[in-house]
Amino acid sequence: MPAVVVSGSGENQEFEGRITLYVTVCVIIAAFGGLMFGYDVGISGGVTSMDDFLKKFFPVVYKKKQHAHENNYCKYDNQSLQLFTSSLYIAALIASFVASKVCSKAGRKPTVQIASIFFLIGVVLTAGGLNIEMIIFGRIFLGFGVGFANQAVPLFLSEIAPTNIRGALNISFQLFITIGILLSNLVNYFTANIHPHGWRISLGIAGIPASMLCVGSILICETPTSLIERHKFEKGRKVLRKIRGVENVDDEFDSIVHACEMARQVKDPFRKLMKPVSRPPLVIAVCLQIFQQFTGINAVMFYAPVLFQTVGFGNDAALLSSVITGLVNVFSTIISIYLVDKAGRRILLLEACVQMLISQVIIGIILFKGLKATGANLSKGEAIFVVVLVCTFVMGFAWSWGPLGWLIPSETFPLETRSVGFAFAVSTNMLFTFVIAQAFLSMLCKMQAGIFFFFAAWIIIMGVFTWFLLPETKGVPVDSMVDKVWKQHWFWRSFVAEDEFRTDVKVV
């Protein structure tokens, strides 16, 4: 199956190659970095709802949970409990900038290997935790792993994949994140009644994908682009032959060399990124990460068991409801893989805004009317309807803002600012994930049902931004983005100076 690269002049050039078994294996191994991220996202919510875990590390929260007269919305409001979840993301924020340098100087493969080591250390500390400091340090090491993996894996997938399926393979990273969330929900469901160490099993099982990533990262190859960037030309040519499954790779090799040479002329990528000409992809990348978190998705996924307990489900039923939302998440992401190159980016984002807005508003209305601060919970029928609405919300997010929040930044930055630009995207994502994770339970306590209206207001802002400021990038080659997208857009064209972009660079 030939891969196609379109030059800045608009000409198509076909490169020989096919989808090889080796590429498939490399993609699956690398995507385990996403699975670890998803598992860490999902596992904390279930663990923090387990009584054994709360009694050992957060006895104050456990006592509040036992008192029926306590505020329904505030029984889990504790800054230390939230720090257990959110410490991972502030660590990932810091690590992402270091990972950007490692990714450029040492390559994508070593960056993935470092991520796997951080993951293993984090698993040992959290699963074997004896005190709150130990488990929070474990979450910090897991965060370092997330920062390194989220920086390296999407770049690895983009650079190793044949061009004509690059979008689908890039979204496989998000697919593995959703699989990780689903697996964590399943594990929590089965370990919740294993006393007193079910929570240790939940946290310790993360060692399986971490170990697979560690061993697998030895087997995967470095990307040809990374090798050629670091002047390892013959090795780059050899790897290119291996991943394409053909001997004649001269045209693609020459294209990569040319792209790297042009990118090398930019001595300071950070300074280039700060110039007005780089503002369109930078602003869009940062805003997409902020909006992705302010949909409220991570509030739902982090604390789904807690949320479902708040609206009236028992512990087991709450965990089972989380499993259901996890399944919806996975299958909806698969739909995104199918639709993204057919329907386009903007239509998926805009449709999801409507779907998520309706879901959030109705959930808010039901809780506002039916779940008071003290007293009885919702009726069984109302609680089940809330689960259905949460699934509808997750469905919309999973085929739009979830995967496209990572895909669009990966395809809009030119090669010379790609690594540092993507580091900004990753760090912004981690920063606002940290903010939401640290604040959600306190916001739920203070705002009560109003928190859903808060997220609904953000969804309206996201929709307006998408309608007016986010251009369609479906089918536009990376190296033609300036001429075919930014210079044609009513707003962004004012930032693009004619003489500061090169449109003849072939980017692979």
Salt bridges, closest charged atoms under 4 A:
ASP51 OD1 - LYS65 NZ 2.76
ASP52 OD1 - LYS55 NZ 3.92
ASP52 OD2 - HIS195 ND1 2.58
ASP77 OD2 - LYS446 NZ 3.96
GLU159 OE2 - ARG108 NH2 2.63
GLU222 OE1 - ARG230 NH2 3.57
GLU229 OE1 - ARG108 NH2 3.54
GLU247 OE1 - ARG241 NE 3.57
ASP250 OD1 - ARG237 NH1 2.88
GLU252 OE2 - ARG244 NH2 3.10
GLU261 OE2 - ARG264 NH1 2.65
ASP268 OD2 - ARG271 NE 3.84
ASP341 OD1 - ARG345 NH1 3.15
GLU411 OE1 - ARG345 NH2 2.77
GLU416 OE2 - ARG502 NH2 3.54
ASP483 OD1 - LYS487 NZ 3.34
GLU498 OE2 - LYS487 NZ 3.02
